[in-house]
Amino acid sequence: MIKLKNLIETIKVEHQITTQSELAALLAQDDLLIQQIQTADAQYWVNFAKNTFDGWYCIRTPMLSTFHVYYQERGQNCWGEDVFTEQSEAIAAVIFISGIWDTELNPKP
């Protein structure tokens, strides 16, 4: 299984993306890429399904009309949430807000 951080690095290089809005625009055109992001190894605490893990979440509401992005600890929403109508914008937001976009793949000691 591909790690989310590795997938993000590939997206950065292949598509020359530097901003959240550029990532959202790419995702709006690429359902396969959305699926790859959602199924990638979430070791960096970015989750796309409700769970009890600490970390960032991007969750589709039961009526499938909105996407909620929030941070949770110990099963509780900690910092409020942002609501999006477009899945691509929600995924781009959680990737940037979580800090995974800016985290170096192989940090220097």
Buried (B, 14 or more C-beta within 10 A) or exposed (E): EEBBBEBBBEBBEEBEBEEBEBBBBBBBEBEEBBEBBBEBEBEBBBBBEEEEBBBBBBBBEEEEEBBBBBBBEEEEEEEEBBEBEEBBBBBBBBBBBBEBBEEEEEEEE
